[in-house]
Amino acid sequence: MSRPLRVAVVGAGPAGLYAADFLTFDGDGSVLVDVVERLPVPFGLLRYGVAPDHLNIKAAGNTLMEVLERPDVSLYAHVAVGEDVTVQELRERYDAVVYALGASDDRSIGIPGEDLPGSVSATSFVNWYNGHPEATPHDLGDVTAVAVVGVGNVAVDVARILLKDPDELAPTDVPHPVLEALRASRVTDVHVLGRRGPQHAKWTTKELRELGELAGVGVVVDDGQLPAEPPEGSTPVAKRNLAVLRGWASREPFQTPRRLHLHFGARPVEVLGASRVEAVRLERTSPAGVGTGQTWELPVQRVLRSVGYRSAGLPGVPFDESTSTIPTEHSRVVRDGVARPGEYVVGWIKRGPVGILGTNRKDAEDAVASLQADAAELLAARPADPGGLAPLLAERGVEHVDVAGWRAVLELEEQHGVPDGRGRVKIAEWNALLAAAGVQPRP
Ligand SMILES: Cc1cc2nc3c(=O)[nH]c(=O)nc-3n(C[C@H](O)[C@H](O)[C@H](O)COP(=O)(O)OP(=O)(O)OC[C@H]3O[C@@H](n4cnc5c(N)ncnc54)[C@H](O)[C@@H]3O)c2cc1C
């Protein structure tokens, strides 16, 4: 009988775990998958990106948990590839390596004043409300008006969380201090800024519509920038979005305690303030996004940049800086212009930060099809079992969080919610996650 194929998946986000799912679907022991994750816990942006009130999306975690529970799948969380082990070491110990690193760094706008205190990335805000163990706290104490730069689904999430009645977030898993900070928030106005016309916005209609359903929040649309008819070449999504925006713009004036302002053709050119953010200077642009020279100031105390995610790549793996992806052909890594069997890529690090959760599933299916097509060649190249990661980690004294540790974290998070009558509440500190998992912090 031939030996099992050993596969390392780097990254326990949705894409990596969908790949593990396809690889071990038969459960016959013919493929053994070790999932290596930098953070103490798995699920990537499903846990730390997707908004806490998107409960139906978060429920995908149940499927991913079933994958991690399989006997042919092992979780090695709290092990960073590139730090605790190198890519080369993985390639020596596995028949195949699947890179599923995601893209969790943010892009900057590149305007003066962007680094003033009070001007931060939306990623930082998302990390905070999602209880990421590396997040910095956000104090909204003196903030009444916020500018969110960008017109994608992340901008919509951030605006919604800022304006939503915090009592509606209480049943979600947001950490207690986040809920308290949102309860104390005095934010009344959130300005979402798009530098081009509304037909160019990247948000999906479902997410956009949610903004019109927030209790106590009026949506104010800059109707001077709304085309009467969808411009030629508009996608079906853009047409639906324009219909939603036109519906809001035609509403009677209203009095609400909080307001969401949607601005289009408004490009931020400078963040203003003596020692912290006091305003953002905007320039009117044409529908195609070209500056007209006409500027005005919008008073805000917080700027959240939501202009895209990017990846840092991994030492020892080719990386295209311009697209922030690993170059591939049929999901195989292209090294020196050649796509060889043995290294594969899935998810955002392959396609860039686009698409919904389900897109990663199809992507993983494609990558696994390439890997399976190469399996016989990979096994033939190495008659002896390459052994996997466990002996190396033991030798280095690197402790990891396994699936039992992850289950223990989830159980403790269930208990955290009990005193306040909430459901599961996230543990947000790195060492507290490790303690819950029964793993010692590294010195
Ligand atoms: C703010 C936000 C909100 C979103 N909301 C929705 C939504 O409502 N609905 C929806 O369908 N989709 C949503 N998405 C998209 C969805 O989260 C992504 O499609 C999906 O998470 C991408 O999966 P991935 O596995 O490629 O990347 P990730 O989820 O980023 O997973 C990558 C994993 O790799 C790990 N990793 C990185 N480097 C290393 C390393 N060196 N060693 C070991 N591990 C490493 C990371 O820690 C991470 O856990 C949202 C995304 C964001 C950012």
The ligand as an SDF file (V2000), in Angstrom:
LIG
                    3D

 53 58  0  0  0  0  0  0  0  0999 V2000
  -13.7000   43.5190    7.0030 C   0  0  0  0  0  0  0  0  0  0  0  0
  -14.1180   42.3480    6.1640 C   0  0  0  0  0  0  0  0  0  0  0  0
  -15.4460   41.9550    6.1530 C   0  0  0  0  0  0  0  0  0  0  0  0
  -15.8520   40.8820    5.3520 C   0  0  0  0  0  0  0  0  0  0  0  0
  -17.1610   40.5260    5.3560 N   0  0  0  0  0  0  0  0  0  0  0  0
  -17.5850   39.5380    4.5510 C   0  0  0  0  0  0  0  0  0  0  0  0
  -18.9800   39.1820    4.5190 C   0  0  0  0  0  0  0  0  0  0  0  0
  -19.8210   39.7720    5.2090 O   0  0  0  0  0  0  0  0  0  0  0  0
  -19.3460   38.1590    3.6820 N   0  0  0  0  0  0  0  0  0  0  0  0
  -18.4390   37.4790    2.9150 C   0  0  0  0  0  0  0  0  0  0  0  0
  -18.8280   36.5660    2.1760 O   0  0  0  0  0  0  0  0  0  0  0  0
  -17.1130   37.7770    2.9490 N   0  0  0  0  0  0  0  0  0  0  0  0
  -16.6770   38.7920    3.7270 C   0  0  0  0  0  0  0  0  0  0  0  0
  -15.3600   39.1310    3.7590 N   0  0  0  0  0  0  0  0  0  0  0  0
  -14.4210   38.3800    2.8850 C   0  0  0  0  0  0  0  0  0  0  0  0
  -13.8670   37.1000    3.5360 C   0  0  0  0  0  0  0  0  0  0  0  0
  -13.4990   37.3470    4.8550 O   0  0  0  0  0  0  0  0  0  0  0  0
  -12.6890   36.6150    2.6920 C   0  0  0  0  0  0  0  0  0  0  0  0
  -13.1790   36.2280    1.4170 O   0  0  0  0  0  0  0  0  0  0  0  0
  -11.9530   35.4000    3.2690 C   0  0  0  0  0  0  0  0  0  0  0  0
  -11.6970   35.5410    4.6400 O   0  0  0  0  0  0  0  0  0  0  0  0
  -10.6190   35.1970    2.5370 C   0  0  0  0  0  0  0  0  0  0  0  0
  -10.1020   33.9790    2.9810 O   0  0  0  0  0  0  0  0  0  0  0  0
   -8.5560   33.6270    2.9870 P   0  0  0  0  0  0  0  0  0  0  0  0
   -8.4630   32.3010    3.6430 O   0  0  0  0  0  0  0  0  0  0  0  0
   -7.9940   33.8060    1.6340 O   0  0  0  0  0  0  0  0  0  0  0  0
   -7.8530   34.7450    3.8840 O   0  0  0  0  0  0  0  0  0  0  0  0
   -7.9120   35.0240    5.4810 P   0  0  0  0  0  0  0  0  0  0  0  0
   -9.3140   34.9090    5.9740 O   0  0  0  0  0  0  0  0  0  0  0  0
   -7.2060   36.3300    5.6720 O   0  0  0  0  0  0  0  0  0  0  0  0
   -7.0400   33.8610    6.1100 O   0  0  0  0  0  0  0  0  0  0  0  0
   -5.6420   33.8090    5.9830 C   0  0  0  0  0  0  0  0  0  0  0  0
   -5.0370   33.1910    7.2350 C   0  0  0  0  0  0  0  0  0  0  0  0
   -3.6290   32.9980    7.0180 O   0  0  0  0  0  0  0  0  0  0  0  0
   -2.9430   33.2880    8.2080 C   0  0  0  0  0  0  0  0  0  0  0  0
   -1.5510   33.5920    7.9120 N   0  0  0  0  0  0  0  0  0  0  0  0
   -1.0690   34.6730    7.2420 C   0  0  0  0  0  0  0  0  0  0  0  0
    0.2800   34.6200    7.1910 N   0  0  0  0  0  0  0  0  0  0  0  0
    0.6620   33.4750    7.8230 C   0  0  0  0  0  0  0  0  0  0  0  0
    1.9300   32.8830    8.0900 C   0  0  0  0  0  0  0  0  0  0  0  0
    3.0720   33.4580    7.7230 N   0  0  0  0  0  0  0  0  0  0  0  0
    1.9700   31.7120    8.7700 N   0  0  0  0  0  0  0  0  0  0  0  0
    0.8120   31.1070    9.1670 C   0  0  0  0  0  0  0  0  0  0  0  0
   -0.4170   31.6520    8.9460 N   0  0  0  0  0  0  0  0  0  0  0  0
   -0.4990   32.8110    8.2720 C   0  0  0  0  0  0  0  0  0  0  0  0
   -3.7140   34.4950    8.7490 C   0  0  0  0  0  0  0  0  0  0  0  0
   -3.4670   34.7100   10.1360 O   0  0  0  0  0  0  0  0  0  0  0  0
   -5.1590   34.0890    8.4560 C   0  0  0  0  0  0  0  0  0  0  0  0
   -5.7250   33.3670    9.5260 O   0  0  0  0  0  0  0  0  0  0  0  0
  -14.9150   40.1840    4.5560 C   0  0  0  0  0  0  0  0  0  0  0  0
  -13.5610   40.5800    4.5910 C   0  0  0  0  0  0  0  0  0  0  0  0
  -13.1830   41.6430    5.3720 C   0  0  0  0  0  0  0  0  0  0  0  0
  -11.7370   42.0760    5.3860 C   0  0  0  0  0  0  0  0  0  0  0  0
  1  2  1  0
  2  3  1  0
  2 52  2  0
  3  4  2  0
  4  5  1  0
  4 50  1  0
  5  6  2  0
  6  7  1  0
  6 13  1  0
  7  8  2  0
  7  9  1  0
  9 10  1  0
 10 11  2  0
 10 12  1  0
 12 13  2  0
 13 14  1  0
 14 15  1  0
 14 50  1  0
 15 16  1  0
 16 17  1  0
 16 18  1  0
 18 19  1  0
 18 20  1  0
 20 21  1  0
 20 22  1  0
 22 23  1  0
 23 24  1  0
 24 25  2  0
 24 26  1  0
 24 27  1  0
 27 28  1  0
 28 29  2  0
 28 30  1  0
 28 31  1  0
 31 32  1  0
 32 33  1  0
 33 34  1  0
 33 48  1  0
 34 35  1  0
 35 36  1  0
 35 46  1  0
 36 37  1  0
 36 45  1  0
 37 38  2  0
 38 39  1  0
 39 40  1  0
 39 45  2  0
 40 41  1  0
 40 42  2  0
 42 43  1  0
 43 44  2  0
 44 45  1  0
 46 47  1  0
 46 48  1  0
 48 49  1  0
 50 51  2  0
 51 52  1  0
 52 53  1  0
M  END
$$$$
